[in-house]
Amino acid sequence: MWAVLPVKDLASAKQRLRGVLTPDERQGLARAMLRDVLAALCGVADLGGIVVVTRDPVVADLAGARGARIMSEAESSGQSAAVGAAAARLDAEGASGLIAVPGDVPLIGAADVARVLAAHAAAPAVTLVPARDRRGTNALVASPPHVVPFGFGPDSFVRHQAAARAAGITPAVVTVPGLALDIDDPADLHALIAAGARGHTGRYLADSGIAGRLAVAAGERGAAHVAARSA
């Protein structure tokens, strides 16, 4: 079983956070989250290895330093295409399966990944971990690697369930708190800070001043709301 981690260009990372973070802060956050995800995956003994699909040389260097195998993209093709390309390569090499994980789930731990793998049945099988809104898919285990088509993005959780059933497979669904929160928009970022971000991400949010700045902003909004209700 291999882990597949698709990572887009850092320069274009986290565009939906433009209203609260500067370009440098968005890139710094993306790097910190990637480090946390890589650290978690490196701690899972049952993985045969990690494949990082990217065209970003900074990402490639960071992942390569952790022993990950790099699959270079000519252009950013999106999460589904990146995981599909890795699945095809792993399938051709005889890998038993894969677990696809995004690079923006900073609360992930090695035990979370091990729990998902333990819930996975014998091939052919699909295991899904939904995002906290139960619309997105924050981890997908497939054995063999290409047993279902990949369709990440909005409403992908329902889409992946349908794809598994179309292949004659009843997918296992595992809810894992450490994998539930992916960071896309300001509400996610506030939820991450409230949850107590750890590791590289927690240190970055604290050292950069982002956590303190957002806490002040949230307090001001709360005070304004109370004042408006009292008027």
C-alpha atoms as one frame of an Amber mdcrd trajectory, in Angstrom:
protein
   0.000   0.000   0.000   1.390   3.359  -1.085   0.404   6.874  -0.048  -0.276
   9.341  -2.849  -0.025  13.042  -2.068  -0.874  15.503  -4.882   0.473  19.019
  -4.289  -0.213  22.017  -6.512   2.187  24.929  -7.048   2.821  26.799  -3.800
   2.501  30.132  -5.621  -1.161  29.392  -6.336  -1.948  27.670  -3.032  -4.945
  28.566  -0.893  -6.430  31.303  -3.084  -9.656  31.253  -1.066  -7.685  32.640
   1.882  -6.772  35.825  -0.018  -9.044  37.914   2.191  -7.178  37.037   5.402
  -3.631  36.030   4.360  -0.974  37.639   2.193   0.569  35.639  -0.706   3.669
  34.897   1.391   1.497  33.772   4.313  -0.523  31.459   2.070   2.647  29.852
   0.763   4.083  29.557   4.258   0.910  27.911   5.517   0.854  25.478   2.583
   4.473  24.466   3.257   3.824  23.984   6.964   0.740  21.837   6.344   2.612
  19.740   3.798   5.374  19.093   6.331   2.810  17.890   8.868   1.136  15.565
   6.370   4.489  14.135   5.268   5.533  13.617   8.895   2.330  11.684   9.598
   2.694   9.489   6.516   6.354   8.780   7.301   5.239   7.438  10.678   2.974
   4.738   9.203   4.805   1.401   9.181   2.290  -0.303   6.865   3.009   1.999
   3.927   5.318   0.808   1.187   6.226   4.376   0.354   4.963   7.851  -0.452
   4.445   9.297  -3.933   4.222  13.084  -4.187   2.801  14.359  -7.474   3.836
  17.943  -8.163   5.554  20.280 -10.581   6.763  22.637  -7.852  10.541  22.264
  -7.251  10.257  23.516  -3.656   7.641  20.853  -2.907   9.765  18.223  -4.645
  12.832  19.135  -2.561  10.837  19.194   0.680   9.191  15.822  -0.018  12.362
  14.241  -1.366  14.161  15.143   1.856  11.589  12.995   3.696  12.269  10.054
   1.381   9.191  10.481  -0.794   9.184   9.446  -4.423   8.500  12.397  -6.741
   6.249  12.152  -9.791   6.708  15.328 -11.814   3.834  16.964 -13.678   4.337
  19.027 -16.819   1.475  21.215 -15.615  -0.851  21.288 -12.630  -3.560  18.873
 -13.714  -5.705  18.873 -10.569  -6.091  16.436  -7.704  -8.090  13.776  -9.550
  -5.743  13.630 -12.543  -2.659  13.634 -10.302  -3.948  10.739  -8.176  -5.051
   8.920 -11.342  -1.588   9.213 -12.877   0.025   7.900  -9.698  -2.513   5.052
  -9.549  -1.688   4.032 -13.113   2.029   4.003 -12.331   1.583   2.037  -9.118
  -0.804  -0.400 -10.801   1.754  -1.061 -13.541   4.381  -1.721 -10.889   2.190
  -4.249  -9.083   1.329  -2.217  -5.994  -1.544  -3.678  -3.979  -3.291  -0.346
  -3.442  -3.026   3.299  -2.501  -4.268   5.817   0.006  -4.729   9.299  -1.440
  -4.388  12.133   1.082  -4.397  15.904   0.442  -1.645  18.196   1.646  -3.940
  20.492   3.621  -5.106  18.309   6.528  -2.667  19.557   9.205  -4.320  17.786
  12.153  -3.451  14.396  10.651  -1.432  11.905  12.690   0.149   8.571  11.846
  -2.466   6.832  14.012  -5.235   8.373  11.891  -3.775   6.909   8.717  -3.209
   3.534  10.393  -6.848   3.516  11.511  -8.067   4.079   7.957  -5.823   1.347
   6.580  -7.002  -1.072   9.294 -10.614  -0.508   8.202  -9.827  -1.329   4.588
 -11.073  -4.711   3.346  -9.399  -7.189   1.017  -9.281  -6.218  -2.648 -11.250
  -5.181  -4.518 -12.129  -2.527  -1.945 -12.625   1.190  -1.402 -12.462   3.078
   1.898 -13.503   6.726   2.182 -12.860   9.380   4.817 -15.261  12.318   4.484
 -14.446  15.933   5.186 -16.211  17.503   8.153 -19.045  18.737   5.894 -19.420
  15.175   4.516 -19.216  16.580   1.008 -15.514  16.337   0.253 -13.248  13.276
   0.417 -10.198  13.783   2.635  -8.734  10.309   2.178  -9.451   7.475  -0.223
  -8.042   3.958  -0.087  -8.304   1.880  -3.244  -7.126  -1.640  -3.927  -6.103
  -2.289  -6.569  -4.979   1.306  -7.187  -7.232   1.910 -10.183 -10.329   0.085
  -8.908 -12.488   3.241  -9.235 -12.158   6.539 -11.104 -11.139   9.489  -8.952
 -13.386  12.537  -8.738 -12.091  14.840  -6.024 -13.596  18.263  -5.444 -17.029
  19.527  -4.335 -19.427  16.687  -3.467 -16.722  14.096  -4.123 -17.750  11.989
  -1.125 -21.076  11.107  -2.763 -19.376  10.750  -6.138 -16.787   8.304  -4.834
 -19.450   6.222  -3.085 -21.365   5.994  -6.353 -18.216   5.040  -8.270 -17.461
   2.241  -5.799 -20.984   0.868  -6.014 -20.847   1.018  -9.811 -17.762  -1.204
  -9.573 -19.691  -3.672  -7.412 -18.029  -2.543  -4.175 -19.694  -1.388  -0.970
 -17.314   1.311   0.253 -16.246   1.455   3.879 -16.709   4.890   5.426 -14.454
   5.927   8.304 -14.863   9.220  10.167 -11.494  10.389  11.469 -11.265  13.739
  13.321  -7.631  14.242  12.351  -8.550  13.983   8.674 -11.855  15.830   8.770
 -10.542  19.392   8.566  -8.993  20.531   5.298  -8.029  24.174   5.067  -9.701
  25.932   2.157 -11.403  29.088   3.420 -11.252  31.484   6.398 -13.816  29.476
   8.373 -11.559  26.416   8.092  -8.575  28.444   9.254 -10.475  29.751  12.285
 -11.567  26.170  13.062  -7.955  25.003  12.852  -6.767  27.669  15.277  -9.647
  26.891  17.640  -8.778  23.172  17.497  -5.213  23.904  18.583  -3.015  23.366
  15.554   0.149  21.453  16.373   3.418  20.653  14.655   4.814  22.776  11.842
   1.430  24.359  11.149   0.813  25.363  14.738   4.277  26.887  15.024   3.891
  28.753  11.748   0.512  30.209  12.686   1.910  31.363  16.039   5.294  32.639
  14.857   3.882  34.470  11.825   1.346  36.284  13.977  -1.549  34.885  11.967
  -3.151  33.108  14.926  -3.044  36.207  17.108  -4.290  38.467  14.331  -7.240
  36.231  13.513  -8.088  35.823  17.198  -8.267  39.595  17.590 -10.416  39.903
  14.463 -12.759  37.168  15.704 -13.071  38.903  19.075 -13.873  42.212  17.430
 -16.536  40.604  15.261 -18.057  38.920  18.313 -18.123  42.178  20.248 -19.743
  43.978  17.325 -22.378  41.269  17.053 -23.198  41.513  20.761 -23.387  45.287
  20.543 -25.690  45.105  17.522 -28.028  42.694  19.301 -28.077  44.891  22.404
 -28.880  48.101  20.469
